[in-house]
């Protein structure tokens, strides 16, 4: 019984050490990595009017994060409620590769220009969950953008973007028909019309958590050291049932960050591992 109790305490200490939540918010962060899951609504500004997503076209997204999760067993998923964590992305196609891959950059003079050059997404937090992107229940695009953070009730949580690291990148690989705005707009809400990947830097950080570098692998931009502070990927889904003048598509994405544990959490982790070591030695002796 005593041994089981000590093992339970050790496991509890290890679990607490691997879970860290900032005092400024109730969003749960996990070590070594935390993944934010979201649902999005997307609109494409077809700036050259050719009906195809290509160079110069702009993509605006309303983002609703609904849970966080770690990569180890037992680490969530944890709902962000009672808080609301939302975001806005504003990016522009800067080029199209030979294989059809779309390359994005920050939109100059866009919705996020007030946050500094290179900002691709701004994430907000508030205590009034009033944004619902499912089936665009948040209303018109303007109404959804307001609820997502362009209002006085939300506090800036963090920004990410192209902030001088050569590894920063944002690309999208359309599936069959995925470059046609009309095809995507009328496609089924469960049908994938492409994928996207991004490797970005955290800019403004009001989360209360420090983020460490993580490898961006094959999705890095050229010429860097292979590390950024936020990576992510997702799927582009059809716009079935959406109002075409307001929205083009839906999407789902995961954003991964690497929280650096606070000194107290590291000490707790050390105690937990020490306790685990003692328990194992006693078990072998017995």
ABEGO torsion letter per residue (X at the ends): XAAAAAAAAAAAAAAAAABBBBAABABBBBOABBBBBBBBBBBBBBAAGAGBBBBGBBBBBBBBBABBBBABBGBOBBBAOABBBBBBBBBBBABBBAAGBBBBBBBBGBAAAAAEBGBABBBBBBABBABBABGGAAEBAAAAAAAAGBBAABBBABBBEBAGBAABBBBBBBBBGAABAAAAAABBAABBAEBBBBBBBBBBBAAGBBBBBBBAEAABBBGBAGBBABBBBBBBBBABGBBAAABABBBBBBBBBBBBBBAAAAAAAAAAAAAAAAAAAAAAAX
